[in-house]
Amino acid sequence: MTTATLIAGIPATNRSLYHRIRFLAGDPASSIDLPSDHPDLRGRTLIIRDIEMDRARAHAAADRVACPADFAPDGGLSGDREIATAQATAEFLRRAGVSRVVSDRSLPLVFAEMIRRAGLKLECDLDLGVLDRRAKDTQEVELLREAQSVTEGAMRMACELVARAEAGSDGVLTHDGETLTAERVMSAIDIWLLERGYANPGSIVAPGPIGADCHERGHGPIRTGQPVIIDIFPQNKRTLYNGDCTRVVVHGNIPDEVAKMHDAVVRAKKAAIAATRAGVTGEAVHRAAIEVIRSSGYAVGLPEKHGEAGKDPSFCSMVHGTGHGIGLDVHEPPLLDMKGPELVVGDALTIEPGLYCAAIGGIRIEDMVVVTETGCENLNTLPEELDWS
C-alpha cells in the first residue's frame, strides 16, 4: 500500500500549506509527499496554477512543480480553479499508484471529495503540520524576532503618546489640542505599523474599567490615573510572521491598587518564564503563574465561578490562560493553560498573565519567548513599568 501525505488549499490563507512549501500564492495549490522508495515521484510535488510555476520552481520547497493541466483526468478539468486543482491532485495520486492519503485538519472538503471519487482512502492526522509548525527553526525564530522588535517599537510609541499627553481639569487627556481617545491611539499604531510593512488586525487600547474585559478592544477618552492596556499583534506582510506584545501605561499618578496588581502580574510572568523549558507542560507553566496570582491575594477564573464574591466590583481575578503559541498565526498551539501539552524545543510562546477588576480595569504584561532545552529565550527588550513618561 503506497501512502501519500497531502496538504492543500491556498498558501496565502492556509498557514500549514505555506509553512510546508514556504511559498506565498493566492491560488489553490497542493503539496504531495510520496515515500522515498517511490520509483518515479519520490519526494514532494507541488501542483499550482500554471502562471506561478516558474516562480515556484525558483522559490518553493518542492522537488518538482506541476500545474493542474499536467494531471487532467478523463473528461477534463473543471473551469473552477479550486475544483480543477483538487481534480488534478486526485489524478496525480491515482497515477502514482497511491491507495492511502493522509492529510491534516485544514484540508478543504473539495480535495477530500475528489480523493473520494478517485476511490482512494483518506485519513486525517490531527497532529500533521502542528508539531512541524510548533518547532520553529532558526530562520523562523529570526523572523519572529524581527516582528517582535517592530511590535515593541509601536508599543513604545503608543505608551509614550499616552504618558506624555496633557491632562485637563476633568482628567481627560489631550494631544495636539484634541481629546486623546483609544481610537486615536489605535490609529497611530495602525499608521506606524503600515509604514513598516505590517498588517494590523486591530490593536487593543482599553482604558480604565473598559479593560476589565480582557478582550475588549477599547474605546472612548483616556483619563489620567487609570491603567490603559495596550496589546499589539501585527503580521509582517512579507513573511507572514506575527509579533505580540502587551504593556500597560498610566498617565500621571499611579493608584496604589493598580501598582499592587501590576506587581503581582510582573512576578507571575517572571515565574512562568522561569518554568518554561522543553519537556514541561503548558499546564505547568500556567500553574507557575497562577500560584503567584493566588499568593498575592487575587482569584483565578471568571467572576461567575466565584459566586457572590465575583459580583463585587472590587473582585479581581486572572480570567485566562498564561499564554499561547505564535508564529504564522497569532494564536497557535500549544496553550499555556490547563491540559496544555508538553513543550518542545522551538515552541514560540506568549507569556501573558493578567488581572482584571470591574472597578479599576486590567493589567496584562506579555512577552514572547522561544523554548530551549534548558529554558527559554525572551525576545522582548521593552520595560514592564507603568510610567512611560
Sequence and secondary structure as in RCSB ss.txt:
>XXXX:A:sequence
MTTATLIAGIPATNRSLYHRIRFLAGDPASSIDLPSDHPDLRGRTLIIRDIEMDRARAHAAADRVACPADFAPDG
GLSGDREIATAQATAEFLRRAGVSRVVSDRSLPLVFAEMIRRAGLKLECDLDLGVLDRRAKDTQEVELLREAQSV
TEGAMRMACELVARAEAGSDGVLTHDGETLTAERVMSAIDIWLLERGYANPGSIVAPGPIGADCHERGHGPIRTG
QPVIIDIFPQNKRTLYNGDCTRVVVHGNIPDEVAKMHDAVVRAKKAAIAATRAGVTGEAVHRAAIEVIRSSGYAV
GLPEKHGEAGKDPSFCSMVHGTGHGIGLDVHEPPLLDMKGPELVVGDALTIEPGLYCAAIGGIRIEDMVVVTETG
CENLNTLPEELDWS
>XXXX:A:secstr
 EEEEEEEE TTT HHHHHHH    SS EEEEEE TT TTT EEEEEE GGGHHHHHHHSS SEEE GGGG  TT
   SSHHHHHHHHHHHHHHHTTEEEEEE TT  HHHHHHHHHTT EEEE TTTTHHHHHS  HHHHHHHHHHHHH
HHHHHHHHHHHHHTSEE TTSBEEETTEE BHHHHHHHHHHHHHTTTEE S  EEEEGGGGGSTT    SB BTT
SEEEEEE  EETTT  B  EEEEEE SS  HHHHHHHHHHHHHHHHHHHH  TTSBHHHHHHHHHHHHHHTT EE
S GGGGGGGGGSTT EEE S SEEE SSSSSEEEEESTT  B  TT EEEE  EEEETTTEEEE BEEEEE SSS
EEE   S   S   
